[in-house]
Amino acid sequence: MVDLNPSASFSLKIELEIPNRPGALASVMSTIAQFGGSLGDIVLLQRNLKYTHRELMIDASSTEQGDQIIDAIKSLPRVKVISYSDRTFAIHQGGKISIESKLPLNSQSDLAMAYTPGVGRICRAIAEQPERVYDLTIKGNTVAVVTDGSAVLGLGNLGAAASLPVMEGKALLFKEFAGIDAFPIALNTQDTEEIIKAVKDFSPIFGGINLEDIAAPRCFEIEQRLKQELDIPVFHDDQHGTAIVVLAALYNALKLVGKDMAEVKIVINGAGAAGIAIALLLRQAGANKIVMCDSKGIISNKRDDLNEQKQEFAVADSGNLAEAMKNADIFLGVSAPGVVTTEMVHTMAEQPIVFAMANPIPEIQPELVYDNVAVMATGRSDYPNQINNVLAFPGVFRGALDCRASAITTNMYLEAAKAISILVDDADLDREHIIPSVFDPRVATAVAQAVCLAAQQDNVAQKTNN
């Protein structure tokens, strides 16, 4: 493995007192570089004849490296470290989201309309015409972000409380990218029936349910049951958000190398929620040659340890990942760090496409094979072609809420992927630009429009006058 690039996820803020003489700041900068840090903003807070007081922003590649950088700066002669903090922890203090009132409450009459007794008229109106709940409450623009904490990012089963920062972050992204009011709900149970019952019980509040970080294979049953038993859209982002963005990126990568979806051999490493969903959506998009692998190798019909989801993709071949990758056109990794070697990539077909999406450390570091692949993508923001679910889920729910969809269909996934892919113009398409930026303001709107149209085609839209 090569060293990871410094990242804002391990960003430090350091306040220093430095002698006011030529070369003093340069010695600090040199020390930061020597220990692998990346220096960002430098702010001059105060200066006198003897000292300068500065604030430095430094990105590291790990907590341990950050500590080394701080210790090294402290050891510099006549340099005083006044304070330092982890910027990622700092922005999480007190949580990342809040609930704010939309209305002024400046008088007794304001209170009488917003709350009792006036609010009773609104309650009666909804009781008489239940569909008015979408217009007279937050339901029409609100999504529940639900987890049991059993598969938090790539960290594993951390439980409900430890999952909350991720759920808050998801709610923040919903608001920022699609104007949707989302609320984090971390359930203190990992029992399938209890989760289903809980979501059904609080579902009247929400216009949609976004399932998040629930371990496979339990997540498949939970999603399927909730889809059957609720009349609002249910979306498991770890499955379908990932699949949508992978498909969008693949459309453009295949265009770049001049290959056809129906002809290419695709190897997917990782047969959990994301891997299965990717395989299912690629099949719907026309892929015919999919070989899935898990930690034991190829998902082969000779094995007797396959769950229902894996059995659907079992093939006659058997062997390990290295054998699966021979002559493959595409490798899609949603698995574990470092499981792919350069030798394995060299055995792939001409102009191979590699999406190594394990986070934070991919299945293979891009630097190791950059010159040997046609297209390289990861899940990281510090490399080109980041496969990031935020390209999908805000727009998917924006569209579903706008047309008041009763469900989210496979056709809606496919159309969302197409909408994302066509935002990269042919003139701009290259090996480092197969997918739009997560900050491209067109994305959520384009996806929402595509999802609305597909919902109408599939007869799940309950509102068409958008």
Secondary structure as the mmCIF struct_conf table of DSSP 4:
data_model
#
loop_
_struct_conf.conf_type_id
_struct_conf.id
_struct_conf.beg_label_comp_id
_struct_conf.beg_label_asym_id
_struct_conf.beg_label_seq_id
_struct_conf.end_label_comp_id
_struct_conf.end_label_asym_id
_struct_conf.end_label_seq_id
HELX_LH_PP_P HELX_LH_PP_P1 VAL A 2 PRO A 6
STRN STRN1 SER A 7 PRO A 19
BEND BEND1 ASN A 20 ARG A 21
TURN_TY1_P TURN_TY1_P1 PRO A 22 GLY A 23
HELX_RH_AL_P HELX_RH_AL_P1 ALA A 24 GLN A 34
TURN_TY1_P TURN_TY1_P2 PHE A 35 GLY A 36
STRN STRN2 SER A 38 ARG A 47
BEND BEND2 LEU A 49 LYS A 50
STRN STRN3 TYR A 51 ALA A 60
BEND BEND3 SER A 61 SER A 62
HELX_RH_AL_P HELX_RH_AL_P2 THR A 63 LYS A 74
TURN_TY1_P TURN_TY1_P3 SER A 75 SER A 75
BEND BEND4 LEU A 76 LEU A 76
TURN_TY1_P TURN_TY1_P4 PRO A 77 ARG A 78
STRN STRN4 LYS A 80 ASP A 86
HELX_RH_AL_P HELX_RH_AL_P3 ARG A 87 HIS A 92
TURN_TY1_P TURN_TY1_P5 GLN A 93 GLY A 94
BEND BEND5 LYS A 96 LYS A 96
BEND BEND6 LYS A 102 LEU A 103
BEND BEND7 SER A 107 SER A 107
HELX_RH_AL_P HELX_RH_AL_P4 GLN A 108 ALA A 114
BEND BEND8 TYR A 115 TYR A 115
TURN_TY1_P TURN_TY1_P6 THR A 116 GLY A 118
HELX_RH_AL_P HELX_RH_AL_P5 VAL A 119 GLU A 128
BEND BEND9 GLN A 129 GLN A 129
HELX_RH_3T_P HELX_RH_3T_P1 PRO A 130 ARG A 132
HELX_RH_AL_P HELX_RH_AL_P6 VAL A 133 LEU A 136
BEND BEND10 THR A 137 THR A 137
HELX_RH_3T_P HELX_RH_3T_P2 ILE A 138 ASN A 141
STRN STRN5 THR A 142 THR A 147
BEND BEND11 GLY A 149 ALA A 151
STRN STRN6 VAL A 152 VAL A 152
TURN_TY1_P TURN_TY1_P7 LEU A 153 LEU A 155
STRN STRN7 GLY A 156 GLY A 156
HELX_RH_AL_P HELX_RH_AL_P7 ALA A 160 ALA A 178
STRN STRN8 ASP A 181 ALA A 186
BEND BEND12 ASN A 188 ASN A 188
HELX_RH_AL_P HELX_RH_AL_P8 THR A 192 PHE A 202
HELX_RH_3T_P HELX_RH_3T_P3 SER A 203 ILE A 205
BEND BEND13 GLY A 207 GLY A 207
STRN STRN9 GLY A 208 LEU A 211
BEND BEND14 ASP A 213 ASP A 213
TURN_TY1_P TURN_TY1_P8 ALA A 216 PRO A 217
HELX_RH_AL_P HELX_RH_AL_P9 ARG A 218 GLU A 229
BEND BEND15 ASP A 231 ILE A 232
STRN STRN10 VAL A 234 HIS A 236
HELX_RH_PI_P HELX_RH_PI_P1 ASP A 237 GLY A 241
HELX_RH_AL_P HELX_RH_AL_P10 THR A 242 VAL A 257
TURN_TY1_P TURN_TY1_P9 GLY A 258 GLY A 258
TURN_TY1_P TURN_TY1_P10 MET A 261 GLU A 263
STRN STRN11 LYS A 265 ASN A 269
BEND BEND16 GLY A 272 GLY A 272
HELX_RH_AL_P HELX_RH_AL_P11 ALA A 273 GLN A 284
TURN_TY1_P TURN_TY1_P11 ALA A 285 GLY A 286
STRN STRN12 LYS A 289 ASP A 294
TURN_TY1_P TURN_TY1_P12 SER A 295 LYS A 296
STRN STRN13 GLY A 297 ILE A 298
STRN STRN14 SER A 300 SER A 300
TURN_TY1_P TURN_TY1_P13 ASN A 301 LYS A 302
BEND BEND17 ASP A 304 ASP A 304
HELX_RH_AL_P HELX_RH_AL_P12 GLU A 308 GLN A 311
TURN_TY1_P TURN_TY1_P14 GLU A 312 PHE A 313
STRN STRN15 VAL A 315 VAL A 315
BEND BEND18 ALA A 316 ALA A 316
HELX_RH_AL_P HELX_RH_AL_P13 LEU A 321 ALA A 324
TURN_TY1_P TURN_TY1_P15 MET A 325 ASN A 327
BEND BEND19 ASP A 329 ASP A 329
STRN STRN16 ILE A 330 GLY A 333
BEND BEND20 SER A 335 SER A 335
TURN_TY1_P TURN_TY1_P16 PRO A 337 GLY A 338
HELX_RH_AL_P HELX_RH_AL_P14 THR A 342 HIS A 346
TURN_TY1_P TURN_TY1_P17 THR A 347 THR A 347
BEND BEND21 MET A 348 MET A 348
HELX_LH_PP_P HELX_LH_PP_P2 ALA A 349 ALA A 349
BEND BEND22 GLU A 350 GLN A 351
STRN STRN17 ILE A 353 ALA A 356
BEND BEND23 ASN A 359 ILE A 361
BEND BEND24 GLU A 363 ILE A 364
HELX_RH_AL_P HELX_RH_AL_P15 PRO A 366 VAL A 369
HELX_RH_3T_P HELX_RH_3T_P4 TYR A 370 ASN A 372
BEND BEND25 ALA A 374 ALA A 374
STRN STRN18 VAL A 375 THR A 378
BEND BEND26 GLY A 379 GLY A 379
TURN_TY1_P TURN_TY1_P18 SER A 381 ASP A 382
BEND BEND27 TYR A 383 ASN A 385
STRN STRN19 GLN A 386 GLN A 386
HELX_RH_3T_P HELX_RH_3T_P5 ASN A 389 LEU A 391
TURN_TY1_P TURN_TY1_P19 ALA A 392 ALA A 392
HELX_RH_AL_P HELX_RH_AL_P16 PHE A 393 ASP A 402
TURN_TY1_P TURN_TY1_P20 CYS A 403 ARG A 404
STRN STRN20 ALA A 405 ALA A 405
BEND BEND28 SER A 406 SER A 406
HELX_RH_AL_P HELX_RH_AL_P17 THR A 410 SER A 421
TURN_TY1_P TURN_TY1_P21 ILE A 422 LEU A 423
BEND BEND29 VAL A 424 VAL A 424
TURN_TY1_P TURN_TY1_P22 ASP A 426 ASP A 428
STRN STRN21 ASP A 430 ASP A 430
TURN_TY1_P TURN_TY1_P23 ARG A 431 GLU A 432
STRN STRN22 HIS A 433 HIS A 433
BEND BEND30 ILE A 434 ILE A 435
TURN_TY1_P TURN_TY1_P24 VAL A 438 PHE A 439
TURN_TY1_P TURN_TY1_P25 PRO A 441 ARG A 442
HELX_RH_AL_P HELX_RH_AL_P18 VAL A 443 GLN A 457
TURN_TY1_P TURN_TY1_P26 ASP A 458 ASN A 459
STRN STRN23 ALA A 461 ALA A 461
BEND BEND31 GLN A 462 GLN A 462
#
